[in-house]
Amino acid sequence: MAATKYEMNLVKLFQQFHDDDACRDYLETLRWSEGIRCMRCQSERVSGRSKRGQYECYVCNYQFSVTVGTMLQDSHLELSKWFLATYLMIEAKKGVSATQLKRTLDIKSYRTAWYLCHRIRAAMHEAYPYPLKGIVEVDKTFIGGEVKGKGRGFTGNKAVVVGAVQRDGKIVLQVAKDRTRATLHDFINKNVADSAEAIHTDDWAAYRGIGDADTRHETVNHSIEEYVRGDVHTNTIEGVWSLFKRSVIGSFHKISVKHLDAYLDELEWRFNNRDNQYLFRDTLIKLLKSDNLTYQALTE
């Protein structure tokens, strides 16, 4: 399969979006493809754009800009830095840390860079589930560092993450409260279509009974070093875990359980759009369609 040729690269980014006016022009094209309308009364009778990037409605006198009501609202960062941060986050398979963005984009404080990253991650969140079909691999893993004096098998400080991947399709990842039968079956029932051909898991006992007349349940027994049996394996989802853990070790270094789902959303978005040549544009559209995430809401 040929590699996806993306419509945006770093050279094009600098050429097309070298200043905030160019960025604002593009955002307005994405948000108001049929022409600018007042965001309060929908009138087309609006002023030209002011130096501050605002419009004024001649009917109701409402003042607005392209970022009002979006994830970019009330940001003091230049739009060009938003564009660069967005590009770097979708381009880096193992993610990019707030510390690196602070340094690369010359952002004054770590807090600002961290907040920027989380607003972009929040926009990447897929609001509606998509049922996985065909052959679906399901697995769980533990995320968390080692504890001094405890062996590698200690899980008391770790979060449980469950995931499902459709062969040659999308993934769904989420933090789970535990790895019991009730939790795993609930996750699978919500995210795997009733018509799925097969569900492949390891031999963890809690998965038992997930198959039915329409969907086979196939397992591999890792305890006896069985990892592949014909086309039965969980190698795809285990590859996702490997990528995420390399992200934690190599880029983020540590992630709090509170924000773990946000990092999973970021990985989901990149993985599920790996063949989308317009990923940069579509991520900007997500920023425009997402409600703003305040710093207080993020940290409370």
Secondary structure by P-SEA (a helix, b strand, c coil): cccccccccaaaaaaccccaaaaaaaaaaaacccccccccccccccccccccbbbbbcccccccccccccccccccccaaaaaaaaaaaaaccccccaaaaaaaaccccaaaaaaaaaaaaaaacccbbbbbccbbbbbccccccccccccccccccbbbbbbcccccbbbbbbbbccccaaaaaaaaaacccccccbbbbcccccccccccccbbbbbbcccccccccccccaaaaaaaaaaaaaaaacccccccccaaaaaaaaaaaaaaaccccaaaaaaaaaaaaccccccccccc
